[in-house]
Amino acid sequence: MIPCLIVRTSLVALVLPVVALAQAPATPPDPLVRENATVKVAAHTYVIPDNNVGLVPNVGLIIGTRAALVIDPGLGRRNGEAVLRELRKLTPTNEIYVAATHFHAEHSTGAAAFPAAKYVATRIQDEEFAQSGAQQIQTFSGRSPMTAELLRGATAPRVDVPFDREHALDLGGVRVRFVVVGPTHTRGDTMMFVEGDQVLFAGDVIMNRSFLAANAASSMKAWLAAFDTAQAMVPTVIVPSHGPVGDGSLVAQNRETMLSIQARVRALKAQGQAVDAVVATVQQEEQARHQGWPRANGIAAAARAAFTEAP
């Protein structure tokens, strides 16, 4: 009997580590822009996909006959250098512009790899980075040793081409239109539309099979107005900040989700329900409608914004 007990005990000892490993959460991949993955989405427009890696944006490269524009150059100098190497495969131009759809570190701090470039940004983004950028860099740096390394020494980009609400950039043979649409995901959210190519870089304002990352500063009215702005551009390709590239139908899909939240909030508020109860109900219902969608933490903020703005 003793040998049998020893064998059984050994089997248990072997099985337990396997179960523990199966239950352990997977280590997230390092937030690095992938090289040799650039795809052409229109005549002048290229995208380096994020491959659904956290803290990696979809990077835009727009190539004109005279100059180039980099949109959302990544988290820190190292990622910006990877983007620059991809850009060099497309054009030798030394006239480079860099811009971010919003001030967050994974969208803006890669600009450090482009010291000779001109950084284009709304004054609102510049103010947001001055107010919150350093704290966000510190917070992101705590996520992993790699993130800390990528952000070591990161600072706000110096804005060379400031603007208020709209700006047009001629790259030679192609023009990019900048339009501020916040307060949505951030106050300075800026859509960038590549005219002629009909490609819209929508930031976190329009996503693909994802809830929208609203927060305490978000306005439902502003978000719905942003959809109107995007629809009027008639985009055929929409590049969100994160996740898969989509087509123009993403505008209507995102609008439907936000209108659903707004309508439900107004109905519950009209019944006399308090804001916390309304938010809890909407959160539960929307997650049930769109199971598996990321950024579910944005539902509550969107619902609160709709509650505040409801008649």
C-alpha positions in Angstrom: 0.0 0.0 0.0 2.8 2.4 0.8 4.2 2.5 -2.8 0.7 3.2 -4.1 0.3 6.1 -1.7 3.7 7.5 -2.9 2.7 7.3 -6.5 -0.6 9.0 -5.8 1.1 11.8 -3.8 3.6 12.3 -6.6 0.8 12.6 -9.2 -0.9 15.2 -7.0 2.4 17.1 -6.7 2.7 17.1 -10.5 -0.9 18.1 -11.2 -1.0 21.1 -8.8 1.7 23.1 -10.6 0.0 22.5 -13.9 -3.4 23.7 -12.6 -1.7 26.8 -11.0 0.0 27.6 -14.4 -3.3 27.2 -16.2 -5.0 29.7 -13.8 -2.2 32.2 -13.8 -3.0 35.3 -16.0 -1.0 35.6 -19.2 1.9 38.1 -19.1 0.9 41.0 -21.5 3.2 41.5 -24.4 5.7 44.3 -24.3 4.3 47.6 -25.7 6.5 47.7 -28.8 5.6 48.9 -32.3 6.0 46.0 -34.6 8.4 46.7 -37.6 8.0 45.2 -41.1 4.2 45.1 -40.5 3.2 48.4 -42.3 0.2 48.1 -44.5 -1.0 50.5 -47.3 -4.6 51.5 -46.8 -4.9 54.2 -49.5 -2.8 56.0 -52.2 -0.8 58.1 -49.7 -1.7 56.5 -46.4 -0.1 53.7 -44.4 -0.8 52.1 -41.0 1.4 50.2 -38.6 -1.2 48.1 -36.9 -1.2 47.8 -33.1 -1.8 44.0 -33.2 -4.1 44.5 -30.2 -1.2 45.1 -27.9 -1.9 47.4 -24.9 -0.2 50.8 -24.9 0.6 50.4 -28.7 -1.4 52.7 -31.0 -2.2 52.2 -34.7 0.5 54.5 -36.2 -0.3 56.5 -39.3 2.2 57.4 -42.0 1.0 59.8 -44.7 3.4 60.4 -47.6 3.3 63.4 -49.8 5.6 64.5 -52.6 7.1 67.2 -50.4 6.7 66.0 -46.8 5.4 63.2 -44.5 3.1 63.1 -41.5 3.4 60.6 -38.6 0.3 60.2 -36.5 0.5 58.7 -33.0 4.3 57.8 -32.9 4.1 55.4 -30.0 5.2 55.1 -26.4 8.7 56.6 -25.9 11.7 57.2 -28.0 12.4 53.6 -28.8 9.0 53.1 -30.4 9.4 56.4 -32.2 12.7 55.1 -33.7 10.9 52.0 -34.9 8.3 54.2 -36.6 11.0 56.3 -38.2 12.6 53.2 -39.6 9.3 52.2 -41.2 8.8 55.8 -42.5 12.3 55.7 -44.2 11.2 52.6 -46.2 8.5 54.8 -47.8 10.2 58.2 -48.2 13.6 59.9 -47.9 12.1 63.3 -47.1 13.6 65.4 -44.4 10.4 67.4 -44.0 8.5 65.5 -41.4 5.5 66.4 -39.3 4.4 64.5 -36.2 0.9 64.7 -34.5 -1.1 62.8 -31.9 -4.8 62.1 -31.9 -4.7 63.0 -28.1 -2.1 63.8 -25.5 -1.8 60.3 -23.9 1.8 59.0 -23.5 1.4 56.1 -26.0 0.3 58.5 -28.7 2.7 61.4 -28.1 6.0 60.5 -26.4 7.4 58.7 -29.4 7.9 62.1 -31.0 11.2 62.2 -29.2 12.7 60.1 -32.0 11.9 63.0 -34.5 13.9 65.9 -33.1 14.0 67.7 -36.5 10.3 67.2 -37.2 7.6 69.8 -36.6 5.0 68.7 -34.0 1.5 69.8 -34.8 -1.1 70.0 -32.0 -4.1 71.9 -30.8 -3.3 74.2 -27.8 -5.8 72.1 -25.8 -3.6 69.0 -26.1 -0.5 71.0 -25.1 -2.4 72.2 -22.0 -3.5 68.7 -21.1 0.0 67.3 -21.3 1.2 70.1 -19.1 -1.5 69.3 -16.5 -1.6 65.5 -16.6 1.2 64.2 -18.8 3.9 63.8 -16.2 1.5 61.9 -13.8 0.4 59.6 -16.6 4.0 58.8 -17.6 4.7 57.9 -13.9 1.6 55.7 -13.8 2.3 53.9 -17.0 5.9 53.4 -15.9 4.7 51.4 -13.0 3.0 48.8 -15.3 6.1 46.8 -16.2 9.9 47.2 -16.3 9.7 47.5 -20.1 7.2 50.3 -19.9 9.4 52.1 -17.4 12.4 51.7 -19.7 10.4 53.0 -22.7 9.3 56.1 -20.8 12.6 56.9 -19.1 13.2 60.6 -19.6 10.0 61.1 -21.6 8.6 64.6 -21.7 6.0 66.6 -23.5 6.6 67.2 -27.2 7.5 70.8 -28.1 4.6 72.1 -30.2 5.9 73.8 -33.4 2.6 74.2 -35.2 -0.1 75.1 -32.7 -3.7 75.6 -33.6 -7.1 76.1 -31.9 -9.9 74.1 -33.5 -8.9 73.3 -37.1 -5.8 73.1 -39.2 -4.9 72.0 -42.7 -1.5 70.5 -43.6 -0.3 70.3 -47.2 2.2 67.5 -47.7 2.5 67.9 -51.5 -0.2 66.1 -53.5 -2.2 65.3 -50.4 -3.7 67.4 -47.6 -4.6 66.4 -44.1 -7.3 68.1 -42.2 -7.1 68.4 -38.4 -10.4 68.9 -36.4 -10.7 69.1 -32.6 -13.8 67.2 -31.4 -13.4 66.9 -27.6 -14.3 66.8 -24.8 -14.8 63.1 -25.8 -12.0 60.7 -24.7 -10.0 63.8 -23.9 -10.6 67.5 -24.2 -8.2 67.8 -27.0 -9.2 64.8 -29.1 -8.3 65.6 -32.7 -9.5 63.7 -35.8 -7.2 63.8 -38.8 -8.7 63.3 -42.3 -6.5 62.5 -45.3 -8.4 64.2 -48.1 -8.6 62.4 -51.4 -7.6 59.1 -49.7 -10.8 59.4 -47.6 -9.0 58.0 -44.5 -10.0 59.1 -41.1 -7.7 58.7 -38.1 -10.3 58.9 -35.4 -8.3 58.3 -32.2 -10.3 56.9 -29.3 -13.4 58.8 -30.6 -14.5 56.0 -33.0 -13.6 52.4 -32.3 -14.1 49.0 -33.9 -16.2 46.5 -31.8 -15.3 48.3 -28.6 -17.0 50.5 -26.1 -15.8 54.1 -26.1 -13.4 55.1 -23.4 -15.4 57.9 -21.8 -14.3 59.5 -18.5 -15.4 62.2 -16.1 -14.6 65.0 -18.5 -16.5 63.5 -21.4 -19.6 65.1 -23.0 -22.2 62.9 -24.7 -23.3 66.0 -26.8 -19.7 66.5 -27.9 -19.4 62.8 -28.8 -22.5 62.8 -30.9 -21.3 66.0 -32.6 -18.0 64.3 -33.3 -19.9 61.5 -35.2 -21.6 64.2 -37.3 -18.2 65.7 -38.1 -16.8 62.3 -39.1 -19.9 61.4 -41.2 -19.6 64.7 -43.1 -16.1 63.8 -44.2 -17.4 60.6 -45.8 -14.5 58.4 -44.8 -14.1 55.0 -46.5 -11.4 53.9 -44.1 -11.4 54.6 -40.4 -8.3 54.0 -38.3 -9.1 53.9 -34.5 -6.4 54.5 -31.9 -6.4 50.9 -31.0 -7.9 47.7 -32.5 -8.7 46.8 -36.1 -9.0 49.3 -38.9 -12.6 49.5 -40.3 -14.7 51.2 -42.9 -17.0 54.2 -42.9 -19.8 52.2 -41.3 -18.0 52.5 -37.9 -19.5 55.9 -37.5 -23.0 54.6 -37.5 -22.1 51.7 -35.3 -20.6 53.9 -32.7 -23.4 56.4 -32.9 -26.0 53.6 -32.3 -24.2 52.5 -29.2 -23.9 56.0 -27.7 -27.6 56.9 -28.6 -28.7 53.6 -27.0 -26.9 54.7 -23.8 -28.3 58.2 -24.0 -31.9 57.0 -24.6 -31.8 54.5 -21.8 -30.4 57.0 -19.3 -33.0 59.6 -20.2 -35.8 57.0 -19.8 -34.5 55.9 -16.4 -33.9 59.5 -15.2 -37.5 60.3 -16.2 -38.7 57.5 -13.9 -37.0 59.4 -11.0 -34.1 57.0 -10.6 -30.9 58.3 -9.1 -27.7 58.6 -11.1 -25.9 55.6 -9.5 -28.8 53.3 -10.1 -29.1 54.4 -13.7 -25.4 53.9 -14.3 -25.5 50.4 -12.8 -28.4 49.4 -15.0 -27.0 50.8 -18.2 -23.6 49.2 -17.5 -25.2 45.8 -17.0 -27.4 46.1 -20.1 -24.7 47.3 -22.4 -22.2 44.7 -21.4 -24.9 42.0 -22.0 -25.6 43.5 -25.5 -22.0 43.5 -26.5 -20.3 40.6 -24.7 -16.5 40.6 -24.9 -16.1 44.2 -26.1 -13.2 45.9 -24.4 -13.1 49.3 -22.6 -16.3 48.5 -20.7 -15.2 50.9 -18.0 -16.2 53.7 -20.3 -19.9 52.8 -20.2 -20.4 54.3 -16.7 -18.7 57.6 -17.6 -20.8 57.8 -20.8 -24.0 57.1 -18.8 -23.1 59.8 -16.2 -22.4 62.3 -19.0 -25.8 61.5 -20.6 -27.5 61.8 -17.1 -26.0 65.2 -16.5 -26.9 66.5 -19.9 -30.5 65.0 -19.9 -33.4 67.4 -19.6 
